[in-house]
Amino acid sequence: MFYHASPIAGIECLIPHVSEHSRGIPQVFFSKKRENTLPYLCNAIQKYCRETGFLWDGPWTNWGPYVFSADGTLRLEEYYPDAAADTYRGVSGYIYRAARLPDAAVLPGIPDAFMSGQAVPVLGCEFVADAYAEILKAQREGKITLLRYEELDGRRRERVAHMVNQEYAGAAAHPEYRHFLRGKFGALLQTKTKENTD
């Protein structure tokens, strides 16, 4: 079985789209592990922009603060206090299932992930009422891990600050991403970067 998460209801056929992972080629993405699709129930950048009234009609940048352990287990990481609850609590969405993927290819660097350049018929759909509750359930079951902000050591926090500044500097074409980074990580942005607003 293959799984795909979306905030959109009623999808009967998953259509390929261009995204950050697709290198300009329309693709639709799946995981063999249902729990690995949970972070995709909400785009933190899009949610923050909507909540703060920031209008954007271009393509959305994705915020995916997760890594995989050596055994392929997804680890969701918080890069600011209560980030997981802030992003996912109260957010609903849908996890779609597909029995097979036409023209499937392995997605490099992401365990159990696949992509297809063709439309994929939906076999079934599950409604998720609260993405945060579902993430905590998967954590309790040992299917994913959650690294809380308070657990980050000094070195990791330094890496987060460096990453945030690099991402901000490289996001000149994405004011929605810069808006998110300023809102969530303003204290970490270097003075020169702070002055470089949209």
Secondary structure, DSSP 8 states (H G I E B T S, - for coil): -EEEEES----SEE--B--TTTTTS-BEEEESSGGGGGGGG--HHHHHHHHHT----S-------EEE-TTS-EEEE-SSTTHHHHHHTT--EEEEEES--TTEEE-TTSTTEEEESS-EE--EEEEES-HHHHHHHHHHTTSEEEE-GGG--HHHHHHHHHHHHHHHHT-TT-HHHHHHHHHHHGGGS-HHHHH---
